[in-house]
Amino acid sequence: MQKVIIITGASDGIGAEMARQWAGREGAQAALVLAARSVDKLEQVAAACRERGATVLVRPCDISVQADCRALIEATVQAFGRIDVLVNNAGMSAHALFEQVDDLGWYETLMRINHWGAVWCTQAALPHLKASRARLVAVSSLAGLVGVPGRTAYSATKFAMTGFFEALRIELAASGVSVTIAYPGVVATQIRYRGFDAQGQAAGRSGLDERGAMSVEECARLIIDGTTRRQRDIVMTAQGKLGRWMKLLAPALVDRMALKALNREGAQP
């Protein structure tokens, strides 16, 4: 029986690399459902996965639209009859000092993409996840554990995502569905360059210090390994692990660490 794996945000970055790695590991035993807005990019990822032996369903989906999330799950079940893994990976970045933002409309848009899309997909998939004792994955961020200056909007969405899936994990404990939350730090993708700036436009640059960024290949591998082991949390860097505990013991020090994560080219307050 094939393992049916849904990955949102699969057209690029971490999502695309997870799809390729899962196809490489599982081969013909993998049935991948790749979801994103860009069908052309999805088809390129799908072709690479098919070369590795996987069955692939490409599904255009805007996760900021609840009907699209429901349609994604319905199409998966119609095609394969089950769901074994749901990876809520799709997301968008943002960087702006709060005092520089005039119109908060894009804050709401970001919440729909980063938080509500994952909630809507999970709600639609829940009966099928329980039926197969599946693995449920949320790709959050270190910004969902520690607030980062200039990232009020992004941190808010990721904190919301983290809180939702932590609570849901407890609700699902008796069902056999595992909930894995991944907390990538700075990963070498273009997500921050395409994210919102203070005016809600594409930033065109990263607001974070990109030196020492984790490779997308390593990040995807860590998420897949943790998902396979039904790991609760995947904190990927030593700095992230330290910051998580130091937030309780020395919060002011963690604030200074977060400030140092900013891009030195004028991004800090």
Accessible surface in RSA format (square Angstrom, percent):
REM  Atomic radii and reference values for relative SASA: ProtOr
REM  Chains: A
REM  Algorithm: Lee & Richards
REM  Probe-radius: 1.40
REM  Slices: 20
REM RES _ NUM      All-atoms   Total-Side   Main-Chain    Non-polar    All polar
REM                ABS   REL    ABS   REL    ABS   REL    ABS   REL    ABS   REL
RES MET A   1   181.82  94.2 108.50  71.8  73.32 174.6 112.71  95.8  69.11  91.6
RES GLN A   2    58.71  32.8  51.79  37.8   6.92  16.5  23.98  51.0  34.73  26.3
RES LYS A   3    59.30  28.9  56.51  34.7   2.78   6.6  34.75  31.3  24.55  26.1
RES VAL A   4     2.77   1.8   2.77   2.5   0.00   0.0   2.77   2.4   0.00   0.0
RES ILE A   5     0.00   0.0   0.00   0.0   0.00   0.0   0.00   0.0   0.00   0.0
RES ILE A   6     0.00   0.0   0.00   0.0   0.00   0.0   0.00   0.0   0.00   0.0
RES ILE A   7     0.00   0.0   0.00   0.0   0.00   0.0   0.00   0.0   0.00   0.0
RES THR A   8     2.38   1.7   2.38   2.4   0.00   0.0   0.80   1.1   1.58   2.4
RES GLY A   9    18.40  22.7   0.00   N/A  18.40  22.7  13.03  35.8   5.36  12.0
RES ALA A  10     0.00   0.0   0.00   0.0   0.00   0.0   0.00   0.0   0.00   0.0
RES SER A  11    21.94  18.5  15.26  20.4   6.67  15.4   0.00   0.0  21.94  30.7
RES ASP A  12    57.92  40.6  51.11  50.9   6.81  16.1  14.51  34.2  43.40  43.3
RES GLY A  13    19.15  23.6   0.00   N/A  19.15  23.6  15.61  42.8   3.54   7.9
RES ILE A  14    26.36  15.0  22.62  16.9   3.74   9.0  22.62  16.3   3.74  10.1
RES GLY A  15     0.20   0.2   0.00   N/A   0.20   0.2   0.00   0.0   0.20   0.4
RES ALA A  16     2.45   2.3   2.45   3.8   0.00   0.0   2.45   3.5   0.00   0.0
RES GLU A  17    18.42  10.6  18.42  13.9   0.00   0.0   0.00   0.0  18.42  15.0
RES MET A  18     0.00   0.0   0.00   0.0   0.00   0.0   0.00   0.0   0.00   0.0
RES ALA A  19     0.00   0.0   0.00   0.0   0.00   0.0   0.00   0.0   0.00   0.0
RES ARG A  20    67.67  28.4  66.93  34.1   0.74   1.8  16.73  22.9  50.94  30.9
RES GLN A  21    36.38  20.3  29.10  21.3   7.28  17.3  24.93  53.1  11.45   8.7
RES TRP A  22     4.74   1.9   4.74   2.3   0.00   0.0   2.17   1.2   2.56   4.2
RES ALA A  23     0.00   0.0   0.00   0.0   0.00   0.0   0.00   0.0   0.00   0.0
RES GLY A  24    50.07  61.7   0.00   N/A  50.07  61.7  20.77  57.0  29.30  65.6
RES ARG A  25   117.16  49.2  77.27  39.4  39.89  95.0  49.56  67.7  67.60  41.0
RES GLU A  26    47.84  27.5  37.21  28.2  10.63  25.3   3.71   7.2  44.13  36.0
RES GLY A  27    16.17  19.9   0.00   N/A  16.17  19.9  15.73  43.2   0.44   1.0
RES ALA A  28    67.12  61.7  55.64  85.9  11.48  26.1  56.23  79.2  10.89  28.8
RES GLN A  29    96.50  54.0  96.50  70.5   0.00   0.0  37.69  80.2  58.81  44.6
RES ALA A  30     0.00   0.0   0.00   0.0   0.00   0.0   0.00   0.0   0.00   0.0
RES ALA A  31     0.00   0.0   0.00   0.0   0.00   0.0   0.00   0.0   0.00   0.0
RES LEU A  32     0.00   0.0   0.00   0.0   0.00   0.0   0.00   0.0   0.00   0.0
RES VAL A  33     0.00   0.0   0.00   0.0   0.00   0.0   0.00   0.0   0.00   0.0
RES LEU A  34     0.00   0.0   0.00   0.0   0.00   0.0   0.00   0.0   0.00   0.0
RES ALA A  35     0.57   0.5   0.31   0.5   0.26   0.6   0.47   0.7   0.10   0.3
RES ALA A  36    11.78  10.8   5.30   8.2   6.48  14.7  11.78  16.6   0.00   0.0
RES ARG A  37   172.68  72.5 147.62  75.3  25.06  59.7  43.32  59.2 129.36  78.4
RES SER A  38    41.55  35.1  32.13  42.9   9.42  21.7  30.67  65.3  10.88  15.2
RES VAL A  39    60.55  39.8  56.58  51.2   3.97   9.6  56.58  49.2   3.97  10.8
RES ASP A  40   112.44  78.8 106.13 105.6   6.30  14.9  28.83  67.8  83.61  83.4
RES LYS A  41    91.99  44.9  91.32  56.0   0.66   1.6  56.32  50.7  35.67  38.0
RES LEU A  42     0.00   0.0   0.00   0.0   0.00   0.0   0.00   0.0   0.00   0.0
RES GLU A  43    77.14  44.3  73.74  55.8   3.39   8.1  35.38  68.4  41.76  34.1
RES GLN A  44   129.54  72.4 116.24  85.0  13.30  31.7  44.59  94.9  84.95  64.4
RES VAL A  45     7.91   5.2   6.64   6.0   1.28   3.1   7.91   6.9   0.00   0.0
RES ALA A  46     0.00   0.0   0.00   0.0   0.00   0.0   0.00   0.0   0.00   0.0
RES ALA A  47    48.30  44.4  44.89  69.3   3.41   7.8  47.48  66.9   0.82   2.2
RES ALA A  48    22.58  20.8  20.22  31.2   2.36   5.4  21.92  30.9   0.66   1.7
RES CYS A  49     0.00   0.0   0.00   0.0   0.00   0.0   0.00   0.0   0.00   0.0
RES ARG A  50   109.58  46.0  95.22  48.5  14.36  34.2  46.20  63.1  63.37  38.4
RES GLU A  51   151.72  87.1 110.63  83.7  41.09  97.8  47.36  91.6 104.36  85.2
RES ARG A  52   107.22  45.0  86.19  43.9  21.03  50.1  29.07  39.7  78.15  47.4
RES GLY A  53    39.00  48.1   0.00   N/A  39.00  48.1  27.95  76.7  11.05  24.7
RES ALA A  54     6.84   6.3   0.00   0.0   6.84  15.6   0.14   0.2   6.70  17.7
RES THR A  55    57.82  41.1  52.10  52.8   5.72  13.6  38.17  51.3  19.65  29.7
RES VAL A  56    14.79   9.7   0.00   0.0  14.79  35.6   0.03   0.0  14.75  40.0
RES LEU A  57    49.13  27.4  48.36  34.6   0.77   1.9  49.13  34.5   0.00   0.0
RES VAL A  58    24.01  15.8   8.04   7.3  15.97  38.5   8.04   7.0  15.97  43.3
RES ARG A  59    75.75  31.8  75.75  38.6   0.00   0.0   3.02   4.1  72.73  44.1
RES PRO A  60    73.00  53.2  62.57  57.0  10.43  37.9  63.12  52.1   9.88  61.4
RES CYS A  61     5.53   4.2   0.56   0.6   4.97  11.7   1.63   4.1   3.90   4.2
RES ASP A  62    42.85  30.0  40.83  40.6   2.02   4.8  11.21  26.4  31.64  31.6
RES ILE A  63    15.78   9.0  13.96  10.4   1.83   4.4  13.96  10.1   1.83   5.0
RES SER A  64    17.98  15.2  16.99  22.7   0.99   2.3   2.78   5.9  15.20  21.3
RES VAL A  65    63.05  41.5  62.76  56.8   0.30   0.7  63.05  54.8   0.00   0.0
RES GLN A  66    55.35  30.9  52.91  38.7   2.43   5.8  11.95  25.4  43.40  32.9
RES ALA A  67    66.63  61.3  58.01  89.5   8.62  19.6  60.08  84.6   6.55  17.3
RES ASP A  68    49.14  34.4  45.42  45.2   3.72   8.8   4.67  11.0  44.47  44.3
RES CYS A  69     0.00   0.0   0.00   0.0   0.00   0.0   0.00   0.0   0.00   0.0
RES ARG A  70   120.61  50.6 120.54  61.4   0.07   0.2  28.99  39.6  91.63  55.5
RES ALA A  71    29.79  27.4  27.10  41.8   2.69   6.1  28.41  40.0   1.38   3.6
RES LEU A  72     0.00   0.0   0.00   0.0   0.00   0.0   0.00   0.0   0.00   0.0
RES ILE A  73     2.92   1.7   2.92   2.2   0.00   0.0   2.92   2.1   0.00   0.0
RES GLU A  74   116.69  67.0 109.30  82.7   7.39  17.6  47.30  91.5  69.39  56.7
RES ALA A  75    18.04  16.6  11.22  17.3   6.82  15.5  15.48  21.8   2.56   6.8
RES THR A  76     0.00   0.0   0.00   0.0   0.00   0.0   0.00   0.0   0.00   0.0
RES VAL A  77    36.70  24.2  32.49  29.4   4.21  10.1  32.49  28.2   4.21  11.4
RES GLN A  78   161.35  90.2 127.38  93.1  33.97  80.9  46.88  99.8 114.46  86.8
RES ALA A  79    57.20  52.6  19.35  29.9  37.85  86.1  29.79  41.9  27.42  72.6
RES PHE A  80    50.85  25.4  24.13  14.9  26.72  69.5  31.84  19.3  19.02  54.4
RES GLY A  81    55.50  68.4   0.00   N/A  55.50  68.4  27.19  74.6  28.30  63.4
RES ARG A  82    71.55  30.0  68.53  34.9   3.02   7.2  21.54  29.4  50.01  30.3
RES ILE A  83     0.00   0.0   0.00   0.0   0.00   0.0   0.00   0.0   0.00   0.0
RES ASP A  84    20.09  14.1  19.14  19.1   0.95   2.2   9.73  22.9  10.37  10.3
RES VAL A  85     1.39   0.9   1.39   1.3   0.00   0.0   1.39   1.2   0.00   0.0
RES LEU A  86     0.00   0.0   0.00   0.0   0.00   0.0   0.00   0.0   0.00   0.0
RES VAL A  87     0.00   0.0   0.00   0.0   0.00   0.0   0.00   0.0   0.00   0.0
RES ASN A  88     3.44   2.4   2.33   2.2   1.11   2.7   2.71   6.5   0.73   0.7
RES ASN A  89    18.35  12.7   9.84   9.5   8.50  20.5   0.01   0.0  18.33  17.7
RES ALA A  90    16.73  15.4  11.31  17.5   5.42  12.3  12.97  18.3   3.75   9.9
RES GLY A  91    30.26  37.3   0.00   N/A  30.26  37.3   3.17   8.7  27.09  60.7
RES MET A  92    40.98  21.2  39.73  26.3   1.25   3.0  36.34  30.9   4.64   6.1
RES SER A  93     2.08   1.8   2.08   2.8   0.00   0.0   1.07   2.3   1.01   1.4
RES ALA A  94     2.63   2.4   1.20   1.8   1.43   3.3   2.62   3.7   0.00   0.0
RES HIS A  95    27.79  15.2  19.81  13.8   7.99  20.4  20.10  20.7   7.69   8.9
RES ALA A  96     6.76   6.2   0.18   0.3   6.59  15.0   3.94   5.6   2.82   7.5
RES LEU A  97    30.63  17.1  29.33  21.0   1.30   3.3  30.04  21.1   0.59   1.6
RES PHE A  98   114.92  57.5 107.73  66.7   7.19  18.7 107.73  65.3   7.19  20.6
RES GLU A  99   152.45  87.5 114.86  86.9  37.59  89.5  49.24  95.3 103.21  84.3
RES GLN A 100    93.90  52.5  80.20  58.6  13.71  32.6  31.47  67.0  62.44  47.4
RES VAL A 101    17.11  11.3   0.08   0.1  17.03  41.0   0.08   0.1  17.03  46.2
RES ASP A 102   141.47  99.1 105.75 105.3  35.72  84.5  37.86  89.1 103.61 103.3
RES ASP A 103   104.35  73.1  97.21  96.8   7.14  16.9  40.28  94.8  64.08  63.9
RES LEU A 104    87.48  48.7  79.63  57.0   7.85  19.7  80.15  56.3   7.33  19.7
RES GLY A 105    36.05  44.5   0.00   N/A  36.05  44.5  30.77  84.5   5.27  11.8
RES TRP A 106    22.39   9.0  16.04   7.8   6.35  14.9  18.41   9.8   3.98   6.5
RES TYR A 107    40.50  18.9  36.49  20.8   4.01  10.4  36.32  27.3   4.18   5.2
RES GLU A 108   117.25  67.3 109.73  83.0   7.51  17.9  39.45  76.3  77.80  63.5
RES THR A 109    57.21  40.7  56.70  57.5   0.51   1.2  29.96  40.2  27.25  41.2
RES LEU A 110     0.08   0.0   0.08   0.1   0.00   0.0   0.08   0.1   0.00   0.0
RES MET A 111    51.77  26.8  51.77  34.3   0.00   0.0  50.87  43.2   0.90   1.2
RES ARG A 112    94.10  39.5  94.10  48.0   0.00   0.0  21.28  29.1  72.82  44.1
RES ILE A 113    25.49  14.5  25.23  18.8   0.26   0.6  25.23  18.2   0.26   0.7
RES ASN A 114     0.71   0.5   0.00   0.0   0.71   1.7   0.00   0.0   0.71   0.7
RES HIS A 115    21.98  12.0  21.98  15.3   0.00   0.0   6.11   6.3  15.87  18.5
RES TRP A 116   106.98  42.9 106.98  51.8   0.00   0.0  87.76  46.8  19.23  31.2
RES GLY A 117     0.23   0.3   0.00   N/A   0.23   0.3   0.23   0.6   0.00   0.0
RES ALA A 118     4.85   4.5   2.70   4.2   2.16   4.9   4.70   6.6   0.15   0.4
RES VAL A 119    19.22  12.6  19.22  17.4   0.00   0.0  19.22  16.7   0.00   0.0
RES TRP A 120    29.08  11.7  27.87  13.5   1.20   2.8  19.96  10.6   9.11  14.8
RES CYS A 121     0.60   0.5   0.60   0.7   0.00   0.0   0.00   0.0   0.60   0.6
RES THR A 122     2.15   1.5   2.15   2.2   0.00   0.0   2.15   2.9   0.00   0.0
RES GLN A 123   111.87  62.6 101.68  74.3  10.19  24.3  35.54  75.7  76.32  57.9
RES ALA A 124    27.86  25.6   7.27  11.2  20.58  46.8  18.75  26.4   9.11  24.1
RES ALA A 125     0.00   0.0   0.00   0.0   0.00   0.0   0.00   0.0   0.00   0.0
RES LEU A 126    45.50  25.3  45.50  32.6   0.00   0.0  45.50  32.0   0.00   0.0
RES PRO A 127    86.32  62.9  74.09  67.5  12.23  44.5  79.76  65.9   6.55  40.7
RES HIS A 128    58.22  31.8  55.82  38.8   2.40   6.1  27.45  28.3  30.77  35.8
RES LEU A 129     0.00   0.0   0.00   0.0   0.00   0.0   0.00   0.0   0.00   0.0
RES LYS A 130   100.11  48.8  89.36  54.8  10.76  25.6  34.56  31.1  65.55  69.8
RES ALA A 131    90.98  83.7  47.27  72.9  43.71  99.4  60.51  85.2  30.47  80.7
RES SER A 132    24.67  20.8   2.15   2.9  22.52  51.9   9.51  20.3  15.16  21.2
RES ARG A 133   143.03  60.1 141.74  72.3   1.29   3.1  50.02  68.4  93.01  56.4
RES ALA A 134     2.02   1.9   0.00   0.0   2.02   4.6   2.02   2.8   0.00   0.0
RES ARG A 135    55.53  23.3  55.53  28.3   0.00   0.0   4.34   5.9  51.19  31.0
RES LEU A 136     0.34   0.2   0.00   0.0   0.34   0.9   0.00   0.0   0.34   0.9
RES VAL A 137     0.14   0.1   0.14   0.1   0.00   0.0   0.14   0.1   0.00   0.0
RES ALA A 138     0.12   0.1   0.09   0.1   0.03   0.1   0.09   0.1   0.03   0.1
RES VAL A 139     7.31   4.8   7.22   6.5   0.09   0.2   7.22   6.3   0.09   0.2
RES SER A 140     3.37   2.8   0.00   0.0   3.37   7.8   0.00   0.0   3.37   4.7
RES SER A 141    10.48   8.9  10.48  14.0   0.00   0.0   2.03   4.3   8.45  11.8
RES LEU A 142    38.62  21.5  38.16  27.3   0.47   1.2  38.22  26.8   0.41   1.1
RES ALA A 143     4.69   4.3   3.29   5.1   1.40   3.2   3.29   4.6   1.40   3.7
RES GLY A 144     1.67   2.1   0.00   N/A   1.67   2.1   0.00   0.0   1.67   3.7
RES LEU A 145    20.61  11.5  16.42  11.7   4.18  10.5  17.61  12.4   3.00   8.1
RES VAL A 146    24.40  16.1  24.40  22.1   0.00   0.0  24.40  21.2   0.00   0.0
RES GLY A 147    42.21  52.1   0.00   N/A  42.21  52.1  27.33  75.0  14.88  33.3
RES VAL A 148    25.02  16.5  19.53  17.7   5.49  13.2  20.49  17.8   4.53  12.3
RES PRO A 149    40.01  29.2  28.14  25.6  11.87  43.1  39.10  32.3   0.91   5.6
RES GLY A 150     3.81   4.7   0.00   N/A   3.81   4.7   0.01   0.0   3.80   8.5
RES ARG A 151    13.36   5.6  12.09   6.2   1.27   3.0   1.27   1.7  12.09   7.3
RES THR A 152    62.13  44.2  51.35  52.1  10.78  25.7  56.86  76.4   5.27   8.0
RES ALA A 153     4.88   4.5   2.44   3.8   2.44   5.6   3.56   5.0   1.32   3.5
RES TYR A 154    17.16   8.0  17.12   9.7   0.04   0.1   0.51   0.4  16.64  20.5
RES SER A 155     9.19   7.8   9.19  12.3   0.00   0.0   9.19  19.6   0.00   0.0
RES ALA A 156    47.52  43.7  34.65  53.5  12.87  29.3  43.16  60.8   4.36  11.5
RES THR A 157     1.28   0.9   1.28   1.3   0.00   0.0   1.28   1.7   0.00   0.0
RES LYS A 158     7.17   3.5   7.17   4.4   0.00   0.0   1.35   1.2   5.82   6.2
RES PHE A 159    80.53  40.3  73.36  45.4   7.17  18.6  73.61  44.6   6.91  19.8
RES ALA A 160    33.39  30.7  17.35  26.8  16.04  36.5  30.00  42.2   3.39   9.0
RES MET A 161     1.53   0.8   1.52   1.0   0.01   0.0   1.52   1.3   0.01   0.0
RES THR A 162    10.44   7.4  10.38  10.5   0.06   0.1  10.44  14.0   0.00   0.0
RES GLY A 163    38.27  47.2   0.00   N/A  38.27  47.2  32.38  88.9   5.89  13.2
RES PHE A 164    63.04  31.5  52.97  32.8  10.07  26.2  60.15  36.5   2.90   8.3
RES PHE A 165     0.28   0.1   0.28   0.2   0.00   0.0   0.28   0.2   0.00   0.0
RES GLU A 166    66.35  38.1  64.70  48.9   1.65   3.9  15.46  29.9  50.89  41.6
RES ALA A 167    52.52  48.3  46.32  71.5   6.21  14.1  50.52  71.1   2.00   5.3
RES LEU A 168    15.71   8.7  14.38  10.3   1.33   3.3  15.35  10.8   0.36   1.0
RES ARG A 169    22.15   9.3  21.23  10.8   0.92   2.2  18.90  25.8   3.25   2.0
RES ILE A 170   133.50  76.0 122.82  91.5  10.68  25.7 125.02  90.0   8.47  23.0
RES GLU A 171   135.92  78.0 100.52  76.0  35.40  84.3  43.47  84.1  92.45  75.5
RES LEU A 172     8.23   4.6   8.17   5.8   0.06   0.1   8.23   5.8   0.00   0.0
RES ALA A 173    78.20  71.9  46.97  72.5  31.23  71.0  54.79  77.2  23.42  62.0
RES ALA A 174   106.28  97.7  68.18 105.2  38.10  86.7  79.10 111.4  27.18  72.0
RES SER A 175    24.52  20.7   8.44  11.3  16.08  37.0  19.03  40.5   5.48   7.7
RES GLY A 176    19.26  23.8   0.00   N/A  19.26  23.8  12.96  35.6   6.31  14.1
RES VAL A 177     7.54   5.0   0.00   0.0   7.54  18.2   0.37   0.3   7.17  19.4
RES SER A 178    18.85  15.9  11.02  14.7   7.82  18.0  18.50  39.4   0.35   0.5
RES VAL A 179     4.42   2.9   0.00   0.0   4.42  10.7   0.00   0.0   4.42  12.0
RES THR A 180     0.99   0.7   0.99   1.0   0.00   0.0   0.03   0.0   0.96   1.5
RES ILE A 181     0.02   0.0   0.02   0.0   0.00   0.0   0.02   0.0   0.00   0.0
RES ALA A 182     0.00   0.0   0.00   0.0   0.00   0.0   0.00   0.0   0.00   0.0
RES TYR A 183     0.11   0.1   0.00   0.0   0.11   0.3   0.00   0.0   0.11   0.1
RES PRO A 184     8.06   5.9   7.59   6.9   0.47   1.7   7.59   6.3   0.47   2.9
RES GLY A 185    22.75  28.1   0.00   N/A  22.75  28.1   9.78  26.9  12.97  29.0
RES VAL A 186    37.47  24.7  28.94  26.2   8.53  20.6  29.55  25.7   7.93  21.5
RES VAL A 187     4.61   3.0   4.61   4.2   0.00   0.0   4.61   4.0   0.00   0.0
RES ALA A 188    61.42  56.5  38.52  59.4  22.90  52.1  44.21  62.3  17.21  45.6
RES THR A 189    21.08  15.0   9.36   9.5  11.72  27.9  15.65  21.0   5.43   8.2
RES GLN A 190    98.09  54.9  95.59  69.9   2.50   5.9  33.96  72.3  64.13  48.6
RES ILE A 191    52.19  29.7  50.89  37.9   1.30   3.1  51.54  37.1   0.65   1.8
RES ARG A 192    17.45   7.3  12.54   6.4   4.92  11.7   2.64   3.6  14.81   9.0
RES TYR A 193    74.60  34.8  71.87  40.9   2.73   7.1  41.60  31.3  33.00  40.7
RES ARG A 194   112.72  47.3 108.46  55.3   4.26  10.1  64.76  88.5  47.96  29.1
RES GLY A 195     0.44   0.5   0.00   N/A   0.44   0.5   0.40   1.1   0.05   0.1
RES PHE A 196    25.74  12.9  25.63  15.9   0.10   0.3  25.63  15.5   0.10   0.3
RES ASP A 197    37.00  25.9  37.00  36.8   0.00   0.0  16.42  38.6  20.58  20.5
RES ALA A 198    11.67  10.7   8.21  12.7   3.46   7.9   8.21  11.6   3.46   9.2
RES GLN A 199   124.20  69.5  99.99  73.1  24.21  57.6  56.82 120.9  67.38  51.1
RES GLY A 200    16.76  20.7   0.00   N/A  16.76  20.7   2.83   7.8  13.94  31.2
RES GLN A 201   114.68  64.1 112.25  82.0   2.42   5.8  35.20  74.9  79.48  60.3
RES ALA A 202    74.60  68.6  49.78  76.8  24.82  56.5  50.88  71.6  23.72  62.8
RES ALA A 203    30.53  28.1   8.35  12.9  22.18  50.4   8.65  12.2  21.87  57.9
RES GLY A 204    57.75  71.2   0.00   N/A  57.75  71.2  32.66  89.6  25.09  56.2
RES ARG A 205   102.77  43.2 101.76  51.9   1.01   2.4  53.54  73.2  49.23  29.8
RES SER A 206     2.08   1.8   0.87   1.2   1.22   2.8   0.87   1.8   1.22   1.7
RES GLY A 207     4.06   5.0   0.00   N/A   4.06   5.0   1.68   4.6   2.37   5.3
RES LEU A 208    14.40   8.0  14.13  10.1   0.28   0.7  14.13   9.9   0.28   0.7
RES ASP A 209    33.21  23.3  23.54  23.4   9.67  22.9  12.21  28.7  21.00  20.9
RES GLU A 210    48.14  27.6  36.98  28.0  11.16  26.6  30.95  59.9  17.19  14.0
RES ARG A 211   190.66  80.1 162.01  82.6  28.65  68.2  88.37 120.8 102.29  62.0
RES GLY A 212    84.61 104.3   0.00   N/A  84.61 104.3  43.07 118.2  41.54  93.0
RES ALA A 213    31.99  29.4   5.92   9.1  26.07  59.3   8.52  12.0  23.46  62.1
RES MET A 214    24.13  12.5  15.81  10.5   8.32  19.8  23.29  19.8   0.84   1.1
RES SER A 215    48.33  40.8  41.94  56.0   6.39  14.7  36.63  78.0  11.70  16.4
RES VAL A 216    24.52  16.1  23.61  21.4   0.91   2.2  23.61  20.5   0.91   2.5
RES GLU A 217    92.76  53.3  91.52  69.2   1.24   2.9  45.83  88.6  46.93  38.3
RES GLU A 218    71.88  41.3  68.16  51.6   3.72   8.9  16.26  31.5  55.62  45.4
RES CYS A 219     0.00   0.0   0.00   0.0   0.00   0.0   0.00   0.0   0.00   0.0
RES ALA A 220     0.00   0.0   0.00   0.0   0.00   0.0   0.00   0.0   0.00   0.0
RES ARG A 221    99.04  41.6  99.04  50.5   0.00   0.0  40.19  54.9  58.85  35.7
RES LEU A 222    41.97  23.4  40.25  28.8   1.72   4.3  40.29  28.3   1.68   4.5
RES ILE A 223     0.00   0.0   0.00   0.0   0.00   0.0   0.00   0.0   0.00   0.0
RES ILE A 224     0.48   0.3   0.48   0.4   0.00   0.0   0.48   0.3   0.00   0.0
RES ASP A 225    29.84  20.9  27.77  27.6   2.07   4.9   7.04  16.6  22.80  22.7
RES GLY A 226     0.18   0.2   0.00   N/A   0.18   0.2   0.18   0.5   0.00   0.0
RES THR A 227     0.57   0.4   0.48   0.5   0.09   0.2   0.50   0.7   0.07   0.1
RES THR A 228    70.41  50.1  60.50  61.3   9.92  23.6  55.77  74.9  14.65  22.1
RES ARG A 229   159.19  66.8 128.95  65.7  30.24  72.0  71.18  97.3  88.01  53.3
RES ARG A 230    87.29  36.7  70.20  35.8  17.10  40.7  39.37  53.8  47.92  29.0
RES GLN A 231    59.28  33.1  51.27  37.5   8.01  19.1  29.73  63.3  29.56  22.4
RES ARG A 232   150.43  63.2 146.68  74.8   3.75   8.9  62.35  85.2  88.07  53.4
RES ASP A 233    28.31  19.8  18.40  18.3   9.91  23.4   6.92  16.3  21.39  21.3
RES ILE A 234     8.69   4.9   8.49   6.3   0.20   0.5   8.69   6.3   0.00   0.0
RES VAL A 235    16.10  10.6   6.65   6.0   9.45  22.8   6.65   5.8   9.45  25.6
RES MET A 236    20.03  10.4   0.04   0.0  19.99  47.6   3.44   2.9  16.59  22.0
RES THR A 237    40.37  28.7  34.95  35.4   5.42  12.9  39.18  52.6   1.18   1.8
RES ALA A 238    85.61  78.7  69.50 107.2  16.11  36.6  73.35 103.3  12.25  32.5
RES GLN A 239   111.90  62.6 103.92  75.9   7.99  19.0  35.32  75.2  76.58  58.1
RES GLY A 240     7.09   8.7   0.00   N/A   7.09   8.7   5.22  14.3   1.87   4.2
RES LYS A 241   114.23  55.7 112.86  69.2   1.37   3.3  57.60  51.8  56.63  60.3
RES LEU A 242    98.82  55.0  93.15  66.6   5.67  14.2  98.26  69.0   0.56   1.5
RES GLY A 243     4.80   5.9   0.00   N/A   4.80   5.9   4.80  13.2   0.00   0.0
RES ARG A 244    71.97  30.2  65.90  33.6   6.07  14.5  18.40  25.1  53.57  32.5
RES TRP A 245   160.70  64.5 160.59  77.7   0.11   0.3 138.73  74.0  21.97  35.6
RES MET A 246    38.33  19.9  38.33  25.4   0.00   0.0  23.03  19.6  15.30  20.3
RES LYS A 247    80.83  39.4  74.05  45.4   6.78  16.1  55.36  49.8  25.47  27.1
RES LEU A 248   131.56  73.3 101.75  72.8  29.81  74.9 105.00  73.7  26.56  71.5
RES LEU A 249   141.42  78.8 109.62  78.4  31.80  79.9 111.81  78.5  29.61  79.7
RES ALA A 250    31.99  29.4  26.16  40.4   5.83  13.3  31.99  45.0   0.00   0.0
RES PRO A 251    76.49  55.7  75.65  69.0   0.84   3.0  76.09  62.8   0.40   2.5
RES ALA A 252    60.35  55.5  56.54  87.2   3.81   8.7  58.50  82.4   1.85   4.9
RES LEU A 253    68.46  38.1  67.36  48.2   1.10   2.8  67.36  47.3   1.10   3.0
RES VAL A 254     5.44   3.6   5.37   4.9   0.07   0.2   5.37   4.7   0.07   0.2
RES ASP A 255    95.60  67.0  88.50  88.1   7.10  16.8  27.61  65.0  67.98  67.8
RES ARG A 256   135.10  56.7 133.23  67.9   1.87   4.5  62.02  84.8  73.08  44.3
RES MET A 257    36.96  19.1  33.88  22.4   3.08   7.3  30.78  26.2   6.18   8.2
RES ALA A 258     9.63   8.9   2.36   3.6   7.27  16.5   9.20  13.0   0.42   1.1
RES LEU A 259    67.63  37.7  67.63  48.4   0.00   0.0  67.63  47.5   0.00   0.0
RES LYS A 260   153.76  75.0 142.90  87.7  10.86  25.8  85.98  77.4  67.77  72.2
RES ALA A 261    36.17  33.3  26.81  41.4   9.36  21.3  35.50  50.0   0.67   1.8
RES LEU A 262     0.00   0.0   0.00   0.0   0.00   0.0   0.00   0.0   0.00   0.0
RES ASN A 263    23.83  16.4  23.56  22.8   0.27   0.6   0.99   2.4  22.84  22.1
RES ARG A 264   120.15  50.4  94.21  48.0  25.94  61.8  65.78  89.9  54.37  33.0
RES GLU A 265   139.68  80.2 116.97  88.5  22.70  54.1  50.65  98.0  89.03  72.7
RES GLY A 266    68.12  84.0   0.00   N/A  68.12  84.0  37.91 104.0  30.21  67.7
RES ALA A 267     6.99   6.4   0.00   0.0   6.99  15.9   3.58   5.0   3.41   9.0
RES GLN A 268    78.71  44.0  65.13  47.6  13.58  32.3  15.17  32.3  63.54  48.2
RES PRO A 269   100.21  73.0  47.89  43.7  52.32 190.2  77.83  64.3  22.38 139.1
END  Absolute sums over single chains surface
CHAIN  1 A    12046.0       9694.0       2352.0       6740.4       5305.6
END  Absolute sums over all chains
TOTAL         12046.0       9694.0       2352.0       6740.4       5305.6
